[in-house]
């Protein structure tokens, strides 16, 4: 797992780059942590010694238990902390401990940078989601004519050779014509507030055959019922929502 992380993050500081080994890093990491067992042992020994001493000196005295524990626990804690602190100090006097600290600082800086990049990426994704949501609301709120013009502009911005025909084809309902990959594509735009059934898809197929076009696109605002999708299977027809169209890859004109 560690090897995978390193291969995917070439800038990740590694012990080897600082002349250390994983085993040495683990040693310093564990050795410089407070050893609670040392403190507990010192406290236990001090409690036993204190109780024994009080019973020896004052065998018949009624010493309060809480006072006895306080007088034995606190010194035991201080003694244990002192010995554990001296142990850690000796570890820090090791020649390569300074190198270990440099490695830790580099690793911390890397993690901070990685965290900052992730926050920026998350913020960017949230902004894109917000913009996409606002754009989706615009598509749903525009009228038929505006929807046609919006689709035409979107395709034009993506590099397609677009001709907005509007009503120039009479009742055949071709709104946009474009050429791509050597194909003549006719497009019908439906600014419906609800899902589209198979009827408009059949109409598009009839127009496609009559015009002898290579492909037909039906672009709508909301989506399609299953009947519409089923009818389009096996036919040179593509079904798009406005959101689908925004995700369409940019087109490279022939000969470019």
N, C-alpha and C positions, 0 to 999 in steps of 0.2 A: 504493500500500500504506500509506504514511504517512497519507494522508487517511482511509483506512478505519479505521485505529487511532484516530485522533483522534475520529472520529464515534462510535465505540463506547465511547470513554473520554473523556467531556467534561471530567473533572478532570485529565487528563494535561497537565502543564506544557508549554507550547510556547514557542519562541523569541520569537514575536510578542508574547506576554503580557509579556515582559521588554524589549520594544523592540529585539530582535535579529532577525537573519535566519538562515536555515539555513546560508547561505554563511559568515556571520560566525562561527557556532558551529563549523562545520567547520574554519575557519581557526585559531581558538584551540585546538581539540582537537589538531590536527596540529602547530601551532607550539610547543606547550608539551611535546611529547614529545621525549625524547632522540634526537638525530640521530646514529645510529651511524656514518653515512658520514663525518660531520665528524671523529669520533674516529679512524676507520680511516685517513682521509687524513692526519691529523696524525701518526699512528703510522708510516705508510709513509714520509712525508717525513722524519721523525726518524731512521728506520732507515737510509735512504739517506744522509742527512747524516752520521750517526754512523760508518757503514762507510767512507764516503769520507774523513772526517777521520782515522780511525785508519790507513787505508792511506797517507794523505798524510804523517802524522807518523811512523808506524812502518811503513815500507814492507816491511821484512824481518822484522818481529816476528810471532810465531805466537800471536795472541790467540785464546783459546777462543771458539768460536762461541756457546755458550750464554751466556757472560758478555757478549759483544758484543750479543746480542739483548736480554738483560735490561737492559743499560745504555741501550739505544735505545728499547725498547718501553715501559717504564714512564714515562719522561719524555714520550714521545709520547702516551700515554694521558692523562696529567695535563694536557698542553697542549691536547689535543682537547677534554677535558671542560671545561676552563676556558673556552675560546672558545664552546662550545655552551651553557654555563651563562650566559655574558654575553648570548648571543642570546636565551635564554629570559627572562632578567631584563628585557630591553628590551620583549619582547612583553607581559610582565606589567605594565609601566608604561603600557600603552595605557589611555585613560580608561574604555572600556567593558569592560575585563577583569573588573572587580569585578562588573559586571552578569552577565557570563558565569558567574562562580563562583556567584552567587545562583541562576541558572538550573540549574546542575549540582546544587546542594544540593537544590533543589525536586524535580528529576527523580529524584535518589537517594532522597529521602523517599517519593516516589510509588511507586517500584519496591519499596522496603522494605514499604510498606503493602500493595501488591498481592501481594507474596510472602507476607506474613502472612495475608492473606485467603485465598489459595490453600491454604496449609497448614491453616488452620482448616476450609476446605471439604473438603479431603482427609480430615482427621481425622473430620469429621462423616459423610462418606460411608462411611468405614471402620466407624464406630460403627453406622450404619444397616445395613450389610452384616452386621456381627456380630449385631445384634439380629434381623435377618431370618433369619440362619442358626439362631440359638437358637430362634426361633419355629417354623421349619420342623421342627426336631428335636422340638419339643413336639407339633406336629400329627401327626408320624409315630408318636409314642410313646403317644398317648392311645387309650383304648378306644372302641368304637362309640358308647356313650351320651355319653361326654365329647366326642367329635367332633361329635355333633349339637348339644350345648349350646354348644360353642365356635363353630360356624358361626352358630347363632342369635344369640349375643351379638355376634359380629362384624357381622352385618347390622343388628342393632339399634343398635349404635354408629354405623353409617353412615347412620342416619336412616330405615331401612325399617320399615314396619309389619309386624312379625313375630309369627307364632303358632307356637310349638313344639308340634307335634301328637304326635310320638313314635309310639306304637303305637295311637293312638286310631282310626286308619283300618283296623285289623285287619291283614290280609295284603297290603294294597295298597302298603305301604312308603313312605307319605308321611311324612317326618320334620319338614318345616317348610313352612309356607304363608305367603306374604307378598303384599302388594298394592303395585304400583308402576306409575305411568303409566297408571292405569285398567285394569291387567291383574291377573288372579289367577294367581299363580305357585306351582307346587308344587315342592318340593325333596326330593331323596333324597340322603342322605349315606352314603358308603361308606368306612370306615376301613380300606381294604385296604393291605397293605404292598407290593403289586406293582401293575403297570399294569393298568388295567381294559379288558376286551375289549368286544365289541359286545353281549353278553348283557344286562348291566344297563341299557344304553341302550335296548334293545328293551323291556325291562320298564317303564322310565320312560315310553316312548312309549305303551305300552298303558294305563298308569295315566292318562296325560294325556288320552287319548281317552275313557276311561271316566268320568273326573271332569269332562270338558268344561272343563278349565282352559285358560287362554290360552297358557301357557308352562311348560316344565319345565326345571329345573336339576338336573344331577348333579354333586355335589361330592365329590371323592376326595382322598386324601392324596398319591399319587405322580404319576399321569398316565394317559394313555389310549393304547391301541394304535391303529394306523391304521384298523382295522376299525370301531372305536367312533366315530372322527371321521367316517369316510365315511358311516356309517349316519345320523348326526345332520344331515348336509348337507340343506338344503331343508326341514327340520322345525323346529317351534318349540321346539327343545331347545338349551340352552347347556351346555357342558362346562367345569367349573372344577376346578383343583387348589386346595388351601387357600391356596397362595401367590398364585394368580390372584385369589382372592377378596379377599385383603388389599389388592390394587391396585385394586379396584373403586371408582369414584368415589362420593363421598357422595351420598345421595339427598335431594332436596328434596321434602318432602311436598306433595301437591296443595293449592293454595290459599294456600301460604306466600309 
